[in-house]
Amino acid sequence: MPQLTISKHSQKIYYFAEPLFFPINPINMVLIRGGNFDMGSLATEIDRFESESPQHSVNVRSFFMSEYPIAQIHWWVVVGNLPQIEIPLEPYPSYFKRPGENALLDPVTNINWFEAREFCQRLSRKSGRTYRLPTEAEWEYACRAGTTTPFHFGETITTDLANYRGTDDEELKRSGSYGRGSKGIYRQETTPVVNFPPNAFGLYDMHGNVWEWCQDHWYDNYEGAPIDGSPWLSDDSNHRRVVRGGAWIAIPRNCRSATRDSSIPTNHHDLIGFRVVCEIPTTV
């Protein structure tokens, strides 16, 4: 791996900047220090899903994770300037294309799993570092940032803190509030990736805005899941892949740290994006 210059956001947050092409801002990669955490949710968590069981202890190694989901501007510059490795990529795939510079700071959407992987491969070749999608365990560990509550904010969430559906869905009888929290607004679109406060690890948009692709194949529960933070894969490369985090259209229940869902890897959705991980080389 080429030499890195590690900078400091605060007393606890370290990162390096992955340069792209001038004058586009780099992708900030935040250091996530490894550790042990309980993955999934307890039976006492409000509005949980059975797929979050059984809660189990996982050891995660240190890694770098992008500060926020890959933005439209970063997608555009990588696709426009770095050569194809396996598959072609559309430079402007996102459904929400508002006028002005701020639109390019929204997360990229309409990206299928294989296209997200192609982005990582192109970035890896350019940088000499190994970029990839996060494993499901890495994603939840990074989202929780040391917390055990349903959200890294605490026991509930508001639309002042994240972009999700904060109004009731009368047709499906789904609530726009969680626990004792209040209802909020429904923006009906993505928002810029640094629009809300980060978690304790310095990561933005871990709840809501867009679902995020992970490496792992989908399993209905955690029976037999890896406990070392590695991806859980089957022999079928076209098996459904895990998505995490919730989205602009999701009710708060679906934005919790433990919530997991899946999608066919060839599907394009206006509510799925991704963020990247950079591996830290091991030494013998």
Secondary structure, DSSP 8 states (H G I E B T S, - for coil): ------EESSSS-EEEEE--STTS--EEEEEE--EEEEES--TTSTT--GGG-S-EEEEE--EEEESSS-BHHHHHHHHHHS--SSS---SS--S---SSGGGGGSB--S--HHHHHHHHHHHHHHHSS-EE---HHHHHHHHHTT--SSBTTBS---TTTSBS--S-BTTTTB-SS-TT--------S---TTSS---TTS---SSBSSEEEEEEE--SS-TT--SSS-----S-TTS-EEEES--TT--GGGGSTT-EEEE-TT---TTEE---EE------
